[in-house]
Amino acid sequence: MMLTGTGSASAASQFRPVVAAHSDKCLDVSGVSQQNGAAVIQWSCHGGGNQQWVIVPAGGQHVQLIVQHSGMCLDVSGVSQQKGAAVIQWPCHGGGNQRWRKVDVGGGYFRLVASHSGKCLDVSGASQQNGAAVIQWTCHAGLNQRWRKG
């Protein structure tokens, strides 16, 4: 696994789930896919490597999220600026669409704001369902944009 941020080797060993506040479900790479561009969804937490993430410093106030099973980064597809753009896994390259500002919102929760767009990591439609898409969306106070380490 190649970390493009400035994280240490000890940080790389601290893989943990990232859990949505509104559903208590985990950030998950769909189908345990190893493919570039695989969808990131929410799914009931089960401890698999496709739900284990490490948050590493990426310069300034930004971080990257790297998934254990593939070593790829959380990425806004196509460097899109649009509301509703898909969030995927992609080989780490350090671009703005893979860099996130981690904003503390209290109670152990945080919001993740994409560097390139200023939009937040969001479970589409505040869905409670397994398989709901994780997207970028205009930041708001909703619980579907709040996350915690599991």
N, C-alpha and C positions, 0 to 999 in steps of 0.2 A: 504494500500500500504506500502510495506517495502522498504525503501531506504537503499542500502548497502553501499553507499558512506558516506561522512562526511557532506552532505548537511544539511541545516537547514530546519525547518518547513516552514519558509517563502519562501525558494527556491522551496519547493514542491508545493506551490500555484501558481507558475509562469509558468503554462503550456502555450506554444505558438507553432504555426506551425514552421516547419523547411522547408525552401523553396530552391529548386534547382535553381542555377543561370541560367542555359542554357534553362530551360523550364518554369520557374516561377510556377512549380507544387510542391505540398507538399509531404513530407515524410508521408506515409500512411500505416497502417496495413490493408491488403487486406480484404475486406468484413466485416470490423468491428469485425473480429474474436476474440474470447476469448481463442482460442486454443494455447497451447504451439506449437511453430514451425510455426505459421502463417507467410506467406510471407510479407515482407516489400517491397512496391512498390512506385512509384510516381503516384499522382492523382491530378486532379484539386482541388484546395483548396476550402473547403466547411465549415470548422470550426468544424467538428465532433470530438468527443473525440479520434477517431483513428488517428487523425492528430495533436493532441495536445501533445507536448513533453515538459518535463522539463529536463534541463541539470544540473546535480548535480556533485559537486566535488567527485572524487573517489581515491584520494591520489596522491601525486606528481603533475605532470602536466596533469593528466588524469581526465576524466569525464565519467559519465554514462548518457545515454538518456533513460528516462522512459516515456512510453506512457500512457496517462490519462485513456483511456477506460478499460484497463486491468491491469495496474500497472506493466507491464512487461518491460524488458530492450531490447534495440537494441543489437543484438547478431549476430556474425558470426557463421553460422551453423556448428556444429561439431568441433569447434575450428580449422577449416580448415586453412591451410597456402596457399591454391591455389588461383591463379587469377580466378575470376569469381565465387567464393564461394557465396552462397546465404546469404543474411542478413534477419534475422527473428526476431520475438519477442520470448522471453524466460524468465521464472522466473529469477529474479535478483539473482546472486550468487557472483558477484564481480570478476569473472575470466577475464583473459586477453582478451578473445574474446567479452567481454562486456565493456571493458574499452577503451576509445578513447582519443587520444591527440588532443585537439582543437587548430589548427594552424591558426592564423590570416593571411589572404592573402590580406587585404586591401578592402576598399570600403564597409565595413560592412559584408564582407564575410569571411568564415572560411572553412578549410579543416578538416575532421575527419579521423585520422590515428589510425587504430586498434593496440592496445598495443601488442597483441600476434604475429602479422604477419608483421607489418610495412606497410600494404597496406591501401589504402584510400577508404572511402565510395563513391560509384560511381553509377550513373544511367547507366545501361548497354547500350553500343553502342551510348551514348549521345542521346538516344531516346527522342522524344518530346511527345510520346503517353501516354495516361492514361494507367496504368497497367504495364508500363515498370519496369523490375526487378531492385531492388537496390542490389548491390553486393559489394564485395571488389575487388579492382584492383590496380595494380602498380600505385603509385602516379605520376601524370603528371600535366600540367598546364591547362588542359581542364576545361571548365565551368561546365561540368557534375560531377565534384568533388568539386564544390564550393557551399556552403550552407549559408543561412542567417536565422536569426530568423524572423518570420512573425510578 
